[in-house]
């Protein structure tokens, strides 16, 4: 695998993904019963923003950094931002660390909840295991995340979230692999919440993904999208989205304030757009 998230940690795509993830976790915490969070492509859990990799791209400077200076935001974003701040104490105003998805989940879940983190790349998997070696709630696996869907679903808790956030090195092939994995997951855990992050480069390419996703047997699919540029170039990440399968009740209302706030804070050009819509909804 050539993709290394250390170059991109804390960018606008992470911001959208993690704001949605925080919202999903907070929604599940409304009930006392335990739930499971599964991350199929967990990475190394935390990233240094002072590293050589982050310094080469500085994508965090137009992602998480500007948000930290804002005060008037929806409460859900304050939960997310306060969590990021908790990993950046002790060095004044310097932003030095960004938490990945498994670390965000571990910080927000309860003692009774459980986390499964899967990472195939050896160095990333080693750091992932080191991060959580003292946390009995977290199981770290060096394995293919899609294979883990077949092996580990349904979770014993019967409630939970599966985050699918692959590197998309070969975009069309990855979309197909995701759809195959979701088809199999439906047969094992049809009521689970599945959160799929996807890149937006060319709009016509994403339309193919929409059609195939709508053809899966799940009844409810909510799309949350943020584009900083027009989706008309395959040479850059113009935007990204989260496809939420079986989202919590009224979750679209949770995102109604969050998405415009993110769009305004992260705006880079007059061509930026954001959209919240149902791809499929049970009557």
JOGIKA-V117094 format. One record per run of one state. SS is the DSSP state (helix for helix, strand for strand, loop for the rest). FROM is the first residue (numbers start at 1). TO is the last residue. Records with the same first field share a line. If there is no record, write none. Layout:
BEGIN
SS: FROM-TO / FROM-TO
END
This chain:
BEGIN
loop: 1-4 / 8-11 / 29-35 / 40-45 / 49-51 / 58-58 / 63-63 / 68-74 / 87-96 / 100-100 / 109-113 / 119-121 / 132-137 / 142-144 / 153-159 / 165-170 / 189-192 / 201-201 / 215-220 / 228-231 / 233-238 / 246-250 / 267-272 / 281-283
helix: 5-7 / 12-28 / 52-57 / 59-62 / 64-67 / 75-86 / 101-108 / 122-131 / 145-152 / 171-188 / 203-214 / 251-266
strand: 36-39 / 46-48 / 97-99 / 114-118 / 138-141 / 160-164 / 193-200 / 202-202 / 221-227 / 232-232 / 239-245 / 273-280
END
